[in-house]
């Protein structure tokens, strides 16, 4: 087939123009200039072709040749993705460092996955089997934690002609051949390619029904996210977006984590790499990196590749979902991705919308978040992709376009609050600005798997926090002394909830990740204290006497004193509350 080429006419940063009808296709991958920089066709007319280049364009000049590849920008999907770190267009950064040092040299060419490494492969098909897109043909122990299931690419269907025996194969070796309906033979390998902007097909999409348990009380209890759900974590500088995502990545009950560092500082990605490689996965007792893939497109890397990085990440996630795994994506941060869109839009001289962002910002955000979901795959397995996107509004202003448009497409909003972060209350998720639309979907799961009154207790906790907020308006104006004792009690119990339940210590072995049963028992104990105290107040007991007893402080400290594997100790707290109640009643009999 004849290779189509064109010549550069104009260069504007990462945007390159070719004059005339080049015969290129929209979204086609191209190689630009002598160094064969990777680019993508983004606009076509008979007079001009516009290309965005995913690398630094310094050194390009008019007249340089651009060569079409005939394919869309794609990623290689196969064993070797996990325990690896890639740039925005799936080039392995470790290999680049060995080849060109600390900085990515222009036009560096490297295979996305190691084509020479041999994998111990177990074939799961035999001759004359009928296979179609998604059918599992082989299994490979990719890491100590994850079995990689090689699949027939979507759209391929037919009868197996030949199969190799079990053995060691590279990702490029043909392990089976399938006879297609048109009589042609199609080779099957451990790896396949898939265009990053096209969602991988599924058989069915299920409604949300199971929570993604994170071990973080404010998330699991108050604002849960479902498996296959979407959440936004907006917050100003220093409020803890990245650390919240780190905690979820470490402790969430997802099988695989895809962490996308999109336009963030390089030291943050270094910290992820170092932390995750040291951390032992609590489920498998193996290194956490064994089930993690990192995509790093830091703030000093080419801006166009930043725009592609989240599509690369979600395509890798969909691939592992097709094997039947639950995958969680951490996108940090979608604001930097939107800024890349804005810069490219400006270079293309498009009409700007609000705050200079392109008019298609909302549709691009929806395309990304809509790729999440709990799915029935083509091979009959069930898998999910959950997306948790950090948003970095300038100055912490939640009314800016990226935050507002993200709110339209996510069903979970964990709003980080600057005043909480500065008061060292972490996670700094504010209970009054956050919400989760998954609560009604997940209520049956909580009732069947934790306790029948779990959601009722959760609603009582939220009611007390809302009452505290209203009362604090009065307290700020005229002080707390004027409040009746029943309202003073609400303030005291709300303080116990905030410090003893919502605040969580990531460095404490018992508090960094809390099982659902313990979260429920903590709520139960706090509400038991509230009900007993309310009964005493109704009999004329001043709140001052209750505070002096120290019972509130004892309940606040239970998160540290009750081990996660010995929840029977909660009975001691209930007994202490009841004994205290009985003693006061005797004194006032």
N, C-alpha and C positions, 0 to 999 in steps of 0.2 A: 504494500500500500504506500502511495506517495505521501511523504511528510510535508505538511503545509507549513510555510514560513511567512514571516513579515518583517518589516524593518521599522525600528523605532523612529517616530517623528517628533515626539515631545515627551518630556519627563517632568513630573511635578511630585517630588517626594516619592512615596511608594506607588504613585499612579503613573502608568506609562501609556502613551498613545501611539497607535499605528495607523497610518493613512491608507485609504482604499479598502476594497473588499478582500480581506485576507482568507476568507473561507473557514475561519475558526468558528467554534460553537460556543454558545453561552455556557458559563460555568466550567469550561474546559481548562485543564491544567496545561500550563505552557512553561518552557524554559527560556529565560530572558538573558541575552548577552553572552559574552565569551565564558563567563563563570557559571552559566546555566542556572541562574537564580530561579527559584520556584515562584510561579505566578498563576493567577486565575483570571479568566475572561469574565468581566462583570457588566460590560455594555457593548452592544454591537449595532452598527448601522452599515449601509453599503459604502459610506464614505470613511468611517472611522471605527477602530476597535480599541476598547479601553480595558486595561489590565491592571489588577492590583498585585503588587509584588510582595511576597511574604518575607523578604530579606532586605538588608540594607542596600539601597540603590546607588550609593556612592561609587563613582567610576563609570557608570553607564553613560552612553552618549548617543545622540541621533545617528541613525544608520546601523546600529547594532541589530543583530538578527534575533528574532523571537521564533522559537520552534514549537509547534503544537504537538501534544502527546496523543490526542484522540480520546483521552479519558478525563473524567471529572477528578477534582481533588479528593483523594481517597486515603484511607488508613489500612494498614496490614493487620489482619486479625488472626491471631494464632498464639501458641504457647510462647512465653517470653515477655508478655505485657506486664504481668505482675512483678513486684519487687524491682521496678524499673522507673526511670524518670525521663520524660520526653519534653521537647519544646512544643510550641503550638501546632506544628504540622507533623508531629510524631517522629522527629529525629531524636535518637537516643543521646542525651546530653553527656553521659559518661563516655560514650564512644567519641563524641565531638571533642571532649576535653583531652582525651588521649591523642587525638589527631591534630588539634589546633590550639590547645592550651585553654586558659581560663575564659577566653572570649570566642564567640562563634565566628569563624572566618567566613568571608563571602563565598557563597556557592558550594559550601562543604556538602559532599554527597556521601550518605551513609544509609545502609539498609535500616528500616525501622526496627526489625527484629533480626536477631543473629541467624543468618542463613546457613551457617556451618555447624552450629551446635546440634548434636543428635539427641533426640528425645526417646526414652523408652516407651514404646507405643503398643497399646492393646487394641486390636481391631474388634469392633462389635458387630460387624456385618459379615455375610458370606455370599458366595456367588448365587446369582438368580434372585437375590432379595430385591424387592421393589423399594426405592427410596425417593424422597422428594425434599424440597427445601426445608431445612431444619433437622432432618433425620441425623441422628448421632452415628458417626461411622467409626470413631476411635476415641480412646481415652488415654490421657497423658497426665502423669503426676507433675503438674507445672511447678508447684512449690510444696512444701511440707504440709500446707493447710488446704490447698485447692487442687481438685482433679479437673483438668481441662478437657472439655468434650468437643472434639472436632466435629463439625457439622457440614452437611451438604449446603452449598450456598442457596439462598432463596431464588426461586425461578428455575432451578435445575431439577429434573424429574425423569426417572427411568429405571431400567433394570441393571443390577450390578453384573458386569461382564467378568471382571477379574479382581482379586483381592490379594494383597501381599500378606505374608505371615506376620505374626507379632515379632517385633524387633526394634532396633534403633534406627530412627529416620530423622532427616532434617525437615524443616517446614516446607521445603521446595520439592522433596521427593514425592513421586506419585505413589499413593498407598492403595488406590483402587481406581477402577474405570467404570463409568456408567454409560449405558447405551440409551441415548435420547430418543424421543418418539420420531424424530426426522432421520434416524439411522446413523447419526454422527456419534462419535465417542467423546466423552467428556472426562478429563483426568481429575481425580479428587486428591487434594493435598491436605496437610495439617493446617495450612494457612489459607485465608481468602482475603480479598480486598472488598471494601465497601465505601461508597461516596459519603463524606461526612455530613452533607446537607440533606440527605435522604433518610428518613426514619426507617429502621428495619421493620419488615412486615410482621404482624402478629395474627393469631387466629381470633382472639377475642379480648376485649378490655373489661375487667371486672370493676364494680364499684368498691370504694374503700371499705375494708372490713376488719383489718388487723393493724394495731399501732406499731410504729417503729419505736421500740423501747430504747431510750437513750441513757437511762440511769440518772438523769437530771430531773429533780422533783418538779421544778416549775414547768418543765416541758411535758413530762409524762402525765402529770396529774392535772395541771391547769390548762395547758395549751398543747395537746398532743398532736403529733403528725402521724398520718397513716402510712403503712408500707405502700409505696407507689404514689405518695403524696408530694406536695410542693410547699416549701416554706421560705420566707424571706427573713433575713436577720439584718435589719437596718440599724445604723448607729453612727455617731460622729467619731472623730479620731480618739483612740484611747478608751473606748467603751467596752471593748472585749469581743468584737465580731470574730476575729481569727481564733481566739482562745475558745470561744463557744463552739466553733466548728471543730477545733481540735478535740474537745471533750466528746462531741458527738461521734467524730471519726474513731476515737479510741474505744468508746463504750457501746455504741449503738449495736443492736442485734442484726446488723446487715452482714452478709457473707463477704462482700467485697466493697472496698472504698476506692472511689476515684476522686483524687484531690486536684482541683484545677486552680493553680495560682495565676490569676489573670490580671496582669498589670500591677501586682503587689511588689513589695521590696524583696530583693534577693535574699536578705538575711532571714525573712520569714520562711521562705522555702527551705533554706538551710536548716532552720530550726525544726521544720516538719520532718525533713530527712533524718536528722540526728535523733529527734525524739522517737519517731516511729520505729527506727531501727533498733533502739534500745528497749522499747516497750514490749512486754510479753502480752500476747493476745490472751485475755482471760478465758476464752472459750476453748482454744486449741493448745494453750501453753507454748505456742511457737511465736517467733517474732511477728509483730503486727505488719511489717512490710511484706510478709509473705502473702497477704491478701489485699495489698494496696498498690495502686499505680499513681504516680504523680505526673501532672502536666504543668510545667513551669514556663510561663511566658511573662517574665518579670518586666518591671517598668522601663528598663533600658533596652529591651529587645524590640524588634521591628513591630510597629503598631498594627500592621495588617494581619500578622500571625496571631496577635492577641485576639482579633475579631474571630479568627478560625478556631482558637483553642477550645472554646466551650463546645463547639460542634464535634471536635475531635474527642473530647472527654465523654460526651453523651453517646457517641457511637461506640466507644469501647464499653460503656456501661450496658448498652442495648445488646451487645454481643454476649456478655456474660449473663445477662438476663435470659437470653435465648437458651442458655444451658440449664436454666432452672434455678439460678441464684438470685438472692435479693441484693441489689446494689444500691449504695448511697453515694450521691455526688455532692461534693463540697465545692461550690464555685465562689472563689474569693478573689476579686469581687466583681459583680455584674456592673457596678458603676464604672469601673476602669474599662470594661468591655464596651459599655455605652459611649465612653469617651473616645475609644478607638473608632467606633462607628461615626461619631461626630467629626473626628479629624478627617477620616476618609471622605465623608460627605462634603466637608469643606473643600477638600482637594478637587472633588468632582464638580464643584461649583453648583451644588444642588441648593434649592431654596430652603433655608433653615426654618425649623419650627421653634417651639418653646425652648428658651435658653440655648439656642444654637443646635440642639439635637435634631437629627433628621426626622421628617414627618413619619417615616416607617419604623421609628423606635418601638412603638407598641406592638406592631405585628412581628418584629424580630424577637422581642421578649416572649411573646406568646408562642412562637414557633419553638423556642427553646424549652419553656416550661411544659408545653403540651406533650413533649416526648417522655415525660414521667408517666408512671401508671403501673397498676397491678395487672399483669397480662397472662392470658393463656397463649403459650408459644405455638409455633407451627408444628413442633414435635409433640405437642400434648402436655408438656411440662408447664409449671406455673412459676413465674418470676416477676420481679418488680424492679423499677428504677425510681428512687426517691431523690428529689433535687432540693438541696438547701443552699440558697444563694445569698451571699452577703451583699448588702447595699451600703455604699459609703457616701451619704448625702453631704455636700459641702456645708460645713458649719452645723451639722446635725439637723438640717432643715428637712423634715419629712414631707414638705409640700412640693419639693422639687420633682421634675418629670420622671426620673428613673424610679424613685420610690413610689410615686403615685401610680405609674403604669404597672409596676411590679405587683402592687396590691390588687390590681384587676385580675391577675392571672394566677396568684397563689391563694391557697385556702388557709394558710397558717402565717401569722405575722408576729414575730418575736421582736418587739421594739425595744432596743437598748437605750438606757437613760443615762445621760451624762452625770446627773447629780448622784445617782446610785453608784456609778463607777468611782466617782471622786470620794464617795463615802466608804469605799472598799467593800461594797455589797455586790458580790458576784455569785452567779451570773447576773449582770446588771439589766436583766429583762424586766421591764416595768409591767406590772399586772393590770394597769389601767389602760395602757395604750396597745397592749397585745391582744390577740384573739386567735381562736382556732375554729374553723367551720367543720372540723372532722368529729367534734365531740358527739353529735347525735349518731353519726355513722358507727362510731366505736363503742357506744354505750352497751350494746349486746355483748361485745367481747369482754368489757370490764366486768359485766354482771356474771358472765360464765366462767371467767378465768381468774378474777381477783376477789370481788365481793359484790353481792347484789345491790348494796347501797353505796358503792364507790362513787358514782356520779353525783348522788345526793349529797354525800360528804363534801365532794369537790365544790358543789354549788353553795353549800353553807360557808365554806372557807372564802369563796369569792364574795359572798354577801357581806361577810365581816370586813374584808379589805375595802369594799366599796363604802361601807358605813364609816370606816375609819377616815377615808378620804373626805367625806362630807363633814365629819366632826372636826377634822383638822382645820377646815376653813374657819370654824367658830373659834377654835383654840388660838389660831394666829391673831384673831381680832381682839379677843377679850380674856384669853387664858383658859386653862383647863379647870380652875377651881369652881367656875360657875356651872359646870356640867353636873347633871345628876349621876348617882353612882352606877346605874345600869349602863350609861354611856361611857363613863370612865372605864368600866370593865371591858367594853368593846375595844377601847384604845389599848388596854393591857393585853388582851388576847390577840389583837392584830399585831402587836409588837412580837409576841411569841411566834405567830405565824411567819412574820417577815424574817426574824433572826433564826428561829429554830427550825423552820421548814423551807422557806424560799431561798435563804442564803445557803450556799454550799461550798465546802472547802475542797478544791481539786487536789490538794496535797495531803489530805487526811485519808488513810487507807480505808476507813469505814464509810467516809462521806463522799469520796470522789465519784462513786457509782453505786446507786441505791436500788435494790430490787423492788418491784411493784408491791409485793406483800408488805415490805417495811414502810413504803410510802403510805399505804393504806392504814397501817397500824399507827403511824405518826399522826395522821389526820384524826383518826378515831380517838387517840389520847388527848389531843388538843381540844377537840369538841366535847369530850367527856369533862375535861377541866372547865370549859366554858359553861356547860349545863349545870354542873355542881356549884360553880361560883355564882351563877345567875340565881339559882335557888336560894343561896345564902343572902344575896343582895336583896332579893324580894322579901326576906325576913327582917331586913333593916341592918344587915352587916355592912359597915363601911368598906370600900375597896382598899383603904389604907391598911386595914388589918390583914387583908389577904396578901397584899404586896409585902408586908413586913414578915410574913411567914416564909417567904422564899420559894413558895411552890411554883410560881411562874418561871423563875430562873432554873429550877430543877427540870421542868418540862422542856425548856429551851435547849438544855444541854443533852437531851436524850439522843440526838442524832449522832453524837460521838460515843455515848456510853453503851448503846445497844449494838452489839456486833451484827453484821448482816446475816450471819449464819446461826444466830441464837435469838430469835424474835420472841421467845417465851418470856424474856425479861420485861416486855411491855406490861405483863401482868403485874409486876412490882409497882409500876407507875400508876396503874389503875387502882391498885390497893392503897397506895400512898394518898391518892386523891380522895378515895372513899374514906380512909381513916381520918384524914384532915377534916373532911366534911362532917363526919360523925362527932369528932372531938369538939368542933365549933358548935355543933347543935347541942351537945351536952352542956357546954359552958353557958349557953344562952337558954337552956331549958327552964 
